[in-house]
Amino acid sequence: MGEGTRLGETYGAVMPANGARLVRIWSDRRLRRVTVVAFLDRRPPSAWPRPQSALRLNTAATTISSGVVQPSVISRSGWGADESLRFDASGKEIWPPAFYPIQKVIVHHTATQNNDPDPAATIRSIYQYHAVTQGWGDIGYNFVIDESGRIYEGRYSRPYAPGESPTGEDSSGNGVTAAHTQGYNSGTVGIALLGTLTNQDATPAARNALERLIAWIDDSHGIDPQGSALYTNPVSGTQATFPNIAGHRDLAATECPGGAFYATLPTIRSDVAALMAAAQPGFSVAAAPSSQNVVQSGSADYSVTVSRTGGFSDPVNLSVAGVPAGATATFAPNPADSSTLTVATSPTTPVATYPLTITGTAGATTHSTSVTLVVNQPPPPPSPDFSIAAAPASQSIPRGGTASYAISIAPSGGFTDAVTLSISGLPIGATAAFSPNPTSTTSTLSVRTTTTTKTGTYTLSIFGTAAGLTRTTAVTLQVRRK
């Protein structure tokens, strides 16, 4: 399985050989000559910080006018590129940079080890292999991404100002030609994921970095991440139509970028499109809850939120359509990114369900959301009524004693009549009196027993009668011997 050919020679891929003393080679055909090249990286392992901060190493993120942020890139000096490898013994640059407008992104895997303990060392080995062993004069990828999501500058393009993040482009935004896909190098960006993705997918961190890098490239150059446009090689004139985000195998007889990862390219294209859409200057409008119920003469509130993207800063004025007759609608405040829409109905507002369209307007740009208002008839007023209560719930007295209970009347629904009180369940010989009677509020019930009243526990039912209504409550009377 060769990575590339030159003058009848086929080259393999870089692979780890930690601690190896012997090399065994298998072949399905007769080989005239085999050369084994070993790279010994004498640098100490790179003590990279965690991925989030590593993405800012040696660089500063920049923002293009469209609002998509360029992810930070570890410079060639950051990963230890020996720039002398780009020059021959006379000091002449072996492969001078050439720049062309970017048309496509082509994704690769490096076919190196997974769970790489020192990604920078592996990239230095790939650089040596491409630049010196194969004689290219530089590394063949435009960018390399490791499993932790760190992005590395690949092919040399130009010197950068202090703090400028490497772009792989000249000052006019044209991309440097690399050597990643034969016949399709000029006008494309080759991005390699470090590792072997034949039987396993890229890590989430690597995928996230890849999508952010491609989103920046595509947005910078007006490339549709989900499209398949005609590619024209600016050097040879060769033309072909293929996905704007392609895998190496789309253009060559190769396993690259690995079967497991290649199957996820449709998702990557969709994710890149979403990142680009979210970065465009603009806004959206949302409202909650989605539906409110209100009675005639009542009001309903909705929380309205304006969400901004891509640095959009213009004021957004809010309006609403579909307000029913006899109702009013107000936003407080307006314009605002967070506002309350209050819809107040009147007694004449027709009972119905109303779709309301809330619109935000900023210049010539408008975005809307919908909510529902349900107007109901108010419930009928309650009929005049009252209830009756007594306290305490129980009294205990000796024969010949008197028990007192506090009686209370609670009117409702505009009830105003006086209530006539009565009682049943008294023991034989006992008498009862309410003071006052009738009453509209409270009364005192006095139950008097005699010395001959039979001992026992009695349930006394207390009745209130007025306006054709009778309400009742009960208390307990315990008569004891002494």
Number of C-alpha atoms within 10 A of each C-alpha: 10 10 14 15 11 9 5 6 11 13 16 13 13 20 15 14 13 7 6 7 6 6 7 4 6 5 7 5 6 6 7 5 6 9 6 7 9 12 15 10 11 7 9 8 12 14 8 15 11 11 17 12 11 18 23 18 19 19 19 17 15 15 11 11 12 15 20 26 21 21 24 26 28 24 22 19 11 15 20 14 23 13 12 11 19 23 17 13 9 6 9 10 15 16 17 14 17 15 19 20 17 23 23 29 21 25 28 27 24 25 22 19 17 16 14 16 11 14 25 22 22 24 24 19 21 23 24 22 24 20 20 17 13 16 15 19 24 30 27 24 28 26 25 27 28 28 21 22 24 26 28 26 26 29 23 25 21 14 9 13 8 9 11 16 22 27 25 22 21 17 10 9 15 17 25 26 29 30 20 24 22 12 15 27 23 26 24 26 28 27 28 27 27 26 26 23 25 17 10 13 18 26 17 12 16 22 21 16 23 27 21 20 22 28 27 23 23 23 24 18 14 10 20 20 26 17 12 16 15 14 20 16 18 15 12 10 10 11 13 14 10 16 21 22 26 22 27 26 18 16 15 13 8 14 18 23 26 24 16 15 23 24 13 13 15 15 12 20 22 14 18 26 19 14 18 24 16 16 20 18 16 19 23 16 22 21 20 15 12 14 18 17 13 19 19 20 17 16 19 18 19 19 16 22 17 20 12 19 15 18 15 14 12 12 15 23 18 26 17 18 12 12 17 22 11 14 18 13 17 16 21 14 13 16 17 17 18 18 19 18 23 16 21 21 23 16 14 11 18 16 16 11 15 15 15 18 15 20 19 26 18 16 10 5 10 16 17 16 16 17 17 16 22 15 23 17 14 13 8 6 8 9 10 14 18 22 15 22 21 20 15 12 13 18 16 15 17 17 20 17 17 18 18 18 19 16 22 17 19 13 16 13 11 12 15 15 16 16 23 16 24 17 18 12 14 17 21 11 13 19 14 16 16 21 14 14 16 18 18 19 15 20 20 17 23 16 19 20 23 16 14 12 19 16 16 12 15 15 15 18 15 20 18 23 18 18 12 5 12 16 17 16 16 18 17 16 21 16 23 16 13 10
